Amino acid sequence: MKILILFLIMTTVAFGQSHTSASKSELGFLFGGTYYLGDLNQFSQFKNTDLAGGLIYRYNVHGRLSLRANFIYGKVSASDAESKADFQKERNLSFSSDIYELGFGVEFNYFPFQLGHDRYKGTAYLMAELGIFRMNPKAFYGGSEVELRSLGTEGQGTSLNSRSYYSLTQVCIPLGVGVKLSLGDRVGMNFEFGIRKTFTDYLDDVRADTYVDPTVLESENGPLSAAISNLSGNQYGQRGNSLTKDWYVFSGMMITFRLGSPSKCFYKEN
């Protein structure tokens, strides 16, 4: 609800400004998919892609530069059961998480671009943002879906680990490439592929290289934590890779609508 209010405020401000400011502003929708790269899926692009969508606001400073804000909802998941690696099949971990992301950044157009302009009606572009996202890794166990963070599956919050429970709200850096097209004076279309660099290794609830002592974990965090922490039956096996962080990706299309009337002076030819 707070995200929707933010976008309504931005829209109201755009309409309330001058004719030129409104003509440079766009509001639209995103449709596509999200997937994850991390300890449970290290290399497979587009694997387990889930549907995603959201809203985008864009302010076109001039034909080469745009400011943008976007909200995206998606889902990421992975399972060791689908891996071809023997150690992953033995590990037998899995997770899924909803992703709520809010990002602010810029687009740099390769060619000059303006909605409705006969000459500048298409371009490739680069995107860079700073974002925050909300995650909540979960897994199915015993026929029920359980939230993993509160279980402390790697000994968080116990005498086994000096680390406290990780935060479900994290910072990310979205970076992407895309193509934008003008469909008329007021409507535009984008196709975009964007990776999300995160600063957490717990998007999948897996970070530690080894398993913790199940007896101590059970006594301090409970039997469910101990059971889910190690599904391999091998206390000395590999759990994760503490040297890498997790990533996720959004790719898809956008449809945007100009908020004001077209401006003939928006882009001037030399």
N, C-alpha and C positions, 0 to 999 in steps of 0.2 A: 504493500500500500504506500509506503514512504517513497518507493521508486516511482510509482505512478504519479504521486503528488509532485515530485521533482520535475518530471517531464511536462506536467501540466503548467508548472510555473515557468519553465523555459519557453513553452509555446506561447503563454500569455505575454511574456516579455517581448518575444519576437513580434507578435501582433501589435503590441503597444508602442513599439518604436517607429521610426520613420518608414516611409514607403520603401526606401532603398534597403534598409536593414531587413525588413520582412521579405523582400524579394530575394535576398541572399540566404534565407533560412529554409531548411527542409525538415520535415518530420516523416518518419516512415517505419516500416516493419522489416524484421529479419526472419528468414526461414532457412533452416539447414540442419546440420548435425554436429555433435560433439563426440570426441573420443579421447582416450587417455594413453599416455606413454609413461612407463615407470617400471617398478620391480616385477609386476605381473604381466606387463606387455612392453618389452624393451624396444622392439624394432618394427612391429607390424603396423604400418600406416592404415588408417580407416577401419581397423579391426574393432568390432562391437560398437560401431557408430550408432548413436541414439538421436532421435529427433530433438531439435532445439529451435528456439524462436525468441523474439524480443522486439525492442523498440530502438530507434536511432534518431538523434537530432544532429543536424549538420548546419554549420554556418560557413558559407563560402566567402572567405576574406577577399580573394580575387581568383582569377582563372587557374592559378597554380597551387593554391593553398586553401585548405578547409580545416576548420575546427569541428570536433565531433564529441558527442557523448552518447553512450549506448548502454542498454541493459539487456542482458542475455540470460535466459534460463535454459539449461541443458542437463544431461545426465551422462555419467561415465561409469564404466564397469569393466571388469576383467576376471578371468578364471584360469587357474593353473591347469585345470582339467582339459582346456583347449590347447595347451602348449605342446610342442613337439620335443621340448627339452626334458630329459629324464628327471633332473633334479627338481624341476617345477612340478611335474606330475606327482613326484613323491611328496613335495611340500604341500600341495593340495589346498592352497589358499584361494579365496575369491573375495570380491567386494563390489559394491555399487555405491554411487553417491550422486545426489542432486547437486547442481552447480548454479548458484545465483551470482552473476557478475555485473559490476558497474564499472565502466571504463571511460576515461577522458583522454583525448589526444588530438592528433593531427593527421591529415592526409596530404601527401605531396603528389600532385598530378604530373605525369610525364609530359603530356601535352596540355595546352590551355583548354579549359572545359567550362561550358555554361549551358544550363538547361534551355532548350529552345533555340540555341544559336545554330544557324545553318552550317557554319564552318567548324565550330568547336563542340561537336556533339558526341565525342567518344575519346577515352583515354585510359591508359593503365595508370596505376597509382601505388604508392607505398603508404602503409599505415603504421603509426607508433602511438602507444597509449601507456598510461599508468592506470592500473585497475585494482579493485578489491573484489574478493569473491568469498562466498560462503559455501562450505562443504560439510558433509556429514557421512563418513564412510560407514556402510552397513554390510552385513553378511547374513546368509541363511544358515541356521544351525538348528537341528532337531525339528524341522518343519516351520520354524518361525524366523522372522527377520529381526536381527538385533543390532543395536548401535555399538560400534566398536570402540570409540574413544573412551567412553566411561568405563570400559572393561580393563583398560591398561594392559593390553595383551603383550607388551614388551617390558612390563614391570613398572610403568609410569606410576608415580605416587606410592611406590613401595620401597623397601630397603634394597631391592635389586637394581634400582635405576635412579640416578641422581636427577633425571629429567622429570619435570612435572607433566601433567596432561597437556597435549598440544591444543592450540587454539583452532576453532572451526572457522574463524575469519582470517583470511590471509591476503597478502599483497601479490599481485602478478603484473607482468609486463607483456601486454599483447603486442605482437609484431606481425604484420601481414602484407600481402600483395593482393591487388584486385584490378578489376576492369569496371568502368562506369560508362553508361550509355544514356543519352537523352532520348526520351520517348515523346517529347513535345515540350510546350512552354512550361508545363507544371509538373511533369512526371519524369522520374529517372529510375534507372535500374542498375544495380551493382552485382557483381559476382566477386566473392572475397574468400581467401584462405588465410587464416590467422592462427599462429601458435601462441600459447600462453606460457611464458617462463614463470614458474612459481619459485618460492623460497622455502617450500616445505617438502619433506619426504614422507608425509603422512596422508596424502590424498587417498592412498590405498591402505592406510594403517600399517604399512610395512616399512621399517627403516633399519633395524638392528641386523648385523651380520649373522648373529647366532641367537639361539633360543635361551631364555632364562630358565632358572630352576623351577620346574612345574610344582614341586611340593611347596616352596615358599610362595609362589604366585597364587596357588590355591588358598593357602592360609591367609594371605593378606588381601587378595582381590576377589576371591571366590572361585568355586569350581568351574563356572562358565568361562571365566577369563583363562584359566589354565587349559581347558579343553580346546578353545578356539585358537589360542596362541600357537599350538603345535598340533597339526592334524596329520603329520607325517609319521609319527611313531618313532622318529629318530631324534633324540635330544641333541645330538652333535652335528646335525645337518645344517645347511645354509638356509637362513630365513630371508634376508634382504641384502641390499647394497647401500651402506651408509655414505658412500662417496658421491652419490648422485641424488638429484632432486627430481620431483615429478613434474610432468608437463601435461597440458591438455590442449585440444585444438577445436576451434570452431570454423566450419566452412559452409558456405551457402550463398544465398542471394538476398538482396534488399530491394524493396520498392519504396521510393521516397516521393513526397509531394511538396512542392513549393508552397510556403505559407503566405506569400504576398504576390502581388501582380508582377509580371516580368519587368525588369529594368533594362532599358535600351543602353544605359550607360555603365552597366556592370563590368563589361570587359571591352576595353578600347584597343583597337588595332594600332600598331605603330604606324 
